Amino acid sequence: MVSEEEGKILIRLARKSIESYVKNKSLIDIPEDTPETLKENMGVFTTLNKNGMLRGCIGYPEPIKPLINALVEVAVSAAVNDPRFPPVSESELDDLEIEVSVLTKPELIEVEKPEQYMDKIKIGEDGLIIERGPYRGLLLPQVAVELGWNVEEFLYNTCVKAGLTADCWLFKDVKIYKFSSQIFNE
């Protein structure tokens, strides 16, 4: 997917995007020397932490636009549009730790019985998307590891994130997708 050097470019660009928007309300231009890999359509999330606590997280789970363009958008959105938090202020910029997750295309997990999900989801490797009707929830692969969840807890919490009951993953009309991600940190 993305090399370590390209990951460093993404992190620097995420920080530059956030700082430019918070300070000047302007989006940065995409660098002309962007590596070709970063121009491919890929899903991406930007996670902001402050003092070890979540401060914002927004992304595109689907590969709907070039990675570099999507990154600029989600970095700014994580800073100023995450509905769980007030917009990041200029005084907070130095305290932010930025994480960029580049995602593979989500893949539908097909099972005959819901219990089979237990064997098809790998903690630490897979992120999850759960859909039922108009509801949709996503958790990145690192969340289950950071919180020490097993597969069942990961499924429960992804259902809750979607605004559904914790056991919705057992219902026949639920779609569950998995994806993997490459994680880059400052």
N, C-alpha and C positions, 0 to 999 in steps of 0.2 A: 504494500500500500504506500505508505509515506515513510521516507527515510528519517533518521534522527536529525540530520541537518535541516531537512524541510520542516520537521516538527518545531525546531528552534525558530525558524522563520515564522511559523504560524503563531507561536507564543509572542514573539516580538510584535507582530502585526496586531494581535488581539489587544495587547497593552496600548500600543500606539492608537488604535481605533477608539478604545475606551477613553484614553486621556484627551484625544482630540474632541470627542463628542462632549465629554463632561465639562471641559474648559471652554470650548468655543462653539458648541452645538453644531459641529460640522463633521461630515464623514470624510475619511481619508480617501485618496485615490489609490487604486490598485497599482502596486509597483510594476513598472514595465518589464523588469528583469525577473518576474515570477517564474519559477520552474514549471515546466509543462505538466508535471504530475499534479501540481496544485490548481491547475485549470480544469481538471477532470471533475465531473459531477460526483459529489460525495456528500453523505450526511455528516453533520458536525454539531457538537455542543460546546459551549463555553461555560465553565463553572467558575464562579468567583467565591473565594473564601476570605474571611477576615478574622484574624485571631483564632483560626482553627474551626470557625463556624461558617456554615453556608451563608453567602451574601447575595447570590443570584445564580440562576442556571437556566439557559434558554438554548434551543437548538432546532435543527432540522433533522428529523430521523431518516428522511428519504433523500436520495441523491437527486435533488431537483434543480440544482444550479452548481456552477463551478465552485469548488471548495474554497478558494481564496475569497470569492465574493460572499459566499454564505458565511464564512468566518467573520468578516467585517460586520455583517448584519447581526449575527448572533452574539458577538462580543458586546456590541453597543446595547442590544436588547437585554442581555444578562445584567448589564449595569443600570439600565434606566427603565426597563419595561417588565421586569419580573413582578407579577402582581402580589407576591408574598412579601415584598420589601419596598421601602421607599427608594427613589433613585439614588445612586451613588453620588456623594458630594465630592467636590475637589479635595477637601481635607482628608478624605478616606483613601485616595488613590495610592499613596505610598504603603498603605496597610493591606492592600489587596494581593492575594495570591491567585494567579490565573492558571487554570487547567483547560486544555483543549482536548476533546475526544473526537477522533475521526472514525466514523462508523462505516461498517460494511452495509450493504443493502439488506433490510430486514427480510427474513425468510419465514414463511408460514410453517409452523410445527404441526405436522399432521399426525393424529392419533385416532385410534378406534375408541379408546376409553381414556378419560381424563387422568387416571392413575399413571398412564404411560408418559405423561409429561415429566415425571420424576427421573426417568432414565434419559430424557432427551435434552435436559437443560443442565449445563455445567456452570456451577458457581465459579466466579472469577474469569470466565471466558465469555459467557453469554449475557447480553442485556435483554430485557423483555419489553414487548409492547402487547398490551391486552386491549382488545376491541370488543364492544358489545353494543349494537345499535349506534347511537350517536356518541357514546362514551369511549374515550381512549386514554390510556395511561402508559407512561414509559418510565423505566428505571434503567440507568446505565449499569454496565457490568460491575463497576467498582463499588456500587452502593451496597450490594449484598455482602461483599468482602469486608467493607468498612464497618458494617453493622453486625457482622457475624451471623448472617442468616443462612439457613439451609434452603433447599429448593422450594419446599412448601411455604416457608415464610416469605421468600422472594415472590412467589405467585400471589400470596395473600396481599402483600404490600403493593404490588403492581395493580391489583384489582382496586384497592383503596385509593391509590393515586388517580385511577380513572374515574373515581366517584361512584364506584360500584361496591357491592358487598364483598367482604374478604374472601368468600367462597365462590365467587362468580366463575372462577376458572374451572369449576366442576360442571358448568352448564354447557349443553350441546351447542348453543348458538354463539358461543364465545370463540373469537379467533385470537390465537396467541402466536406472536412472531418472536424470533430471536435474531440477534445481531451481535457482532463483536466490535471492539473498538481498540484503537491505538490511543494511548493516553500520553500527553505531553504536559509537563509542569514547568513552571518557572524555576 
